Amino acid sequence: MASMGKKQVVAALMLVLVVLAAAPGGAHAACQASQLAVCASAILSGAKPSGECCGNLRAQQPCFCQYAKDPTYGQYIRSPHARDTLQSCGLAVPHC
């Protein structure tokens, strides 16, 4: 049952990311939060990030503070696993 709840959280996170990325005027043109969906398992559970995740994080790095300040999903971006994911990908943790 616990894994079923985790799957629902992952699905909800991906849905939020897609909706926010598609919202007109909701994000800068270069900021595509939906690209972070491939990092969901790393951010939510601490799993090792994939190469695709790290590449997408690098591309979205200028947007991290914008994402972190968003009340809808900032909690995921500011989570300890998100910090670990950034460090695993060789990226600096932003100080917003």
Backbone torsions as a table, in degrees:
resi	resn	phi	psi	omega
1	MET	NA	-35.7	-179.5
2	ALA	-62.8	-39.0	179.5
3	SER	-68.9	-29.3	176.8
4	MET	-64.7	-41.0	176.6
5	GLY	-63.9	-38.8	179.3
6	LYS	-65.0	-40.3	178.5
7	LYS	-62.7	-38.1	178.6
8	GLN	-66.7	-38.7	178.1
9	VAL	-64.9	-44.4	179.0
10	VAL	-61.4	-45.3	179.7
11	ALA	-62.4	-41.5	179.4
12	ALA	-65.3	-42.0	179.0
13	LEU	-61.8	-45.2	-179.4
14	MET	-64.9	-38.9	178.5
15	LEU	-63.4	-45.1	178.9
16	VAL	-60.4	-44.3	-179.5
17	LEU	-62.6	-42.3	-179.7
18	VAL	-66.9	-44.1	-179.2
19	VAL	-63.3	-45.0	-179.8
20	LEU	-65.2	-37.9	-179.9
21	ALA	-68.7	-31.2	-177.1
22	ALA	-86.3	-15.2	-176.0
23	ALA	-68.0	127.0	179.2
24	PRO	-64.6	131.6	179.5
25	GLY	72.8	-1.1	-177.6
26	GLY	-78.0	-22.5	-179.3
27	ALA	-149.4	153.9	175.1
28	HIS	-60.3	149.5	-174.9
29	ALA	-54.2	-37.5	-178.6
30	ALA	-78.2	-17.0	-178.4
31	CYS	-90.1	110.4	179.6
32	GLN	-122.7	90.5	-176.4
33	ALA	-58.2	-25.7	179.9
34	SER	-61.8	-22.3	178.0
35	GLN	-68.4	-16.1	179.5
36	LEU	-82.9	-8.6	-178.7
37	ALA	-59.3	-32.9	179.7
38	VAL	-68.0	-11.6	-180.0
39	CYS	-99.4	4.1	-174.0
40	ALA	-55.9	-45.6	-177.5
41	SER	-66.0	-36.9	178.5
42	ALA	-68.7	-42.9	-177.2
43	ILE	-72.1	-36.7	-176.4
44	LEU	-85.9	-34.0	-174.0
45	SER	-119.7	-8.2	-178.8
46	GLY	85.3	12.9	177.3
47	ALA	-64.1	157.3	178.5
48	LYS	-65.0	130.1	-179.7
49	PRO	-70.8	145.2	178.0
50	SER	-78.2	167.0	175.4
51	GLY	-60.8	-38.5	178.5
52	GLU	-64.0	-41.1	177.3
53	CYS	-59.7	-49.9	-178.8
54	CYS	-61.3	-40.6	178.3
55	GLY	-63.0	-42.5	179.2
56	ASN	-68.2	-37.0	176.5
57	LEU	-62.8	-41.7	177.9
58	ARG	-60.3	-43.2	-179.3
59	ALA	-66.4	-31.6	-176.8
60	GLN	-96.8	1.7	-175.7
61	GLN	-52.1	-41.0	178.5
62	PRO	-63.8	-13.7	-176.0
63	CYS	-98.0	-6.0	-172.1
64	PHE	-55.1	-44.0	-178.1
65	CYS	-66.6	-38.4	176.6
66	GLN	-60.6	-45.9	179.4
67	TYR	-64.5	-42.7	-177.3
68	ALA	-64.6	-31.1	-178.9
69	LYS	-83.5	-10.4	-179.6
70	ASP	-74.6	122.1	-176.8
71	PRO	-65.6	-20.7	-177.3
72	THR	-71.8	-41.7	-176.7
73	TYR	-138.0	14.0	176.8
74	GLY	-60.1	-30.5	179.9
75	GLN	-60.9	-32.4	178.9
76	TYR	-73.7	-40.4	-178.0
77	ILE	-69.0	-33.2	-178.7
78	ARG	-89.5	1.8	-175.1
79	SER	-71.2	157.0	177.4
80	PRO	-58.1	-38.4	179.6
81	HIS	-66.5	-33.0	177.1
82	ALA	-65.1	-41.6	177.1
83	ARG	-61.9	-44.4	178.4
84	ASP	-61.8	-39.4	179.8
85	THR	-63.2	-46.1	178.4
86	LEU	-59.2	-45.9	-179.2
87	GLN	-65.1	-38.0	177.0
88	SER	-62.9	-30.4	179.5
89	CYS	-88.2	1.5	179.3
90	GLY	76.5	24.2	180.0
91	LEU	-107.4	148.1	178.7
92	ALA	-76.8	144.5	174.8
93	VAL	-77.6	124.8	-176.8
94	PRO	-71.6	150.0	174.3
95	HIS	-114.1	99.4	-175.2
96	CYS	-94.4	NA	NA
